[in-house]
Amino acid sequence: MLTIGNKTFNSRLFLGTGKYPDFDTQKQAVDVSEADILTFSVRRMNIFEPSQPNFLEKLDVEKYSLLPNTAGAKTAEEAVRTAKLANASGLCDMIKVEVIGDDKTLLPDPTETLKATEELVQEGYTVLPYTSDDVVLAQRLEEIGAHAVMPGASPIGSGQGILNELNLSLITELLTVPVIVDAGIGSPKDVVTAMELGADGVLLNSAVAKASKPVKMAEAMKLAVQAGQLGYEAGRIPKKRYAAASSPAEGMSV
Ligand SMILES: CC(=O)[C@@H](O)[C@H](O)COP(=O)(O)O
């Protein structure tokens, strides 16, 4: 079970809803993934124009916890405004703060992310900021009241997987709020690694939506989260420099 703020979830997989080849594939992938939390860009929703196509129209949104994100925001002010828009439309169980600092890398702006997180926390939102894998920044976000912290594995949509295992493991060790590894996941292997590093969950989009077979990949990601979590709880063996025989001879008479 995963608890964020005052909500509890069965699944530790957070799924993005964009970039699918069509809405039927999106729905099937979401169903198969058994994700409880779905994220979507507020800017891509026709919130106040019911006649326009609705990005989530195939999904039974009542079944999920919705995590709108502030994608497209470049300042704290824009992110806060976007969060309020999502809230006003009734589509906001929690908010993912995403303030981009650079168009090419889509890496988050640290100071604006802190500012937006602080303001939204003070206004009573359940806030999950997307951040870099910087350990001290993750700690600051926790200190100002973030309900979970979401360090990136690598740049959004890059599929490069986890670039800095050390930093992610330090973040999961030092923070007490949930740590959700977000962005850059390329394959189930990356998900297992994130969970084995002690992440409480993983948020991904492109790796499923852009896979050759998105529905199959959604299932693989579900299983990877479960396998990584089980492995983490089971406690892996320490790495040794030299071999250790599987059938030790000590204590045997012959
Ligand atoms: C959907 C969303 O929130 C993305 O901004 C997120 O960071 C996922 O990134 P990937 O597409 O790399 O999984």
The ligand as an SDF file (V2000), in Angstrom:
LIG
                    3D

 13 12  0  0  0  0  0  0  0  0999 V2000
    3.1310   12.5540  -18.2520 C   0  0  0  0  0  0  0  0  0  0  0  0
    4.1130   13.2550  -17.4280 C   0  0  0  0  0  0  0  0  0  0  0  0
    3.8510   13.6820  -16.3470 O   0  0  0  0  0  0  0  0  0  0  0  0
    5.4880   13.3980  -17.9790 C   0  0  0  0  0  0  0  0  0  0  0  0
    5.8690   14.7260  -17.9050 O   0  0  0  0  0  0  0  0  0  0  0  0
    6.3350   12.4950  -17.1660 C   0  0  0  0  0  0  0  0  0  0  0  0
    7.3700   13.1140  -16.5870 O   0  0  0  0  0  0  0  0  0  0  0  0
    6.6330   11.2150  -17.8600 C   0  0  0  0  0  0  0  0  0  0  0  0
    7.8320   11.1930  -18.5450 O   0  0  0  0  0  0  0  0  0  0  0  0
    8.1600    9.9860  -19.5420 P   0  0  0  0  0  0  0  0  0  0  0  0
    7.2910   10.2100  -20.7360 O   0  0  0  0  0  0  0  0  0  0  0  0
    9.6060   10.1090  -19.8280 O   0  0  0  0  0  0  0  0  0  0  0  0
    7.7950    8.7080  -18.8530 O   0  0  0  0  0  0  0  0  0  0  0  0
  1  2  1  0
  2  3  2  0
  2  4  1  0
  4  5  1  0
  4  6  1  0
  6  7  1  0
  6  8  1  0
  8  9  1  0
  9 10  1  0
 10 11  2  0
 10 12  1  0
 10 13  1  0
M  END
$$$$
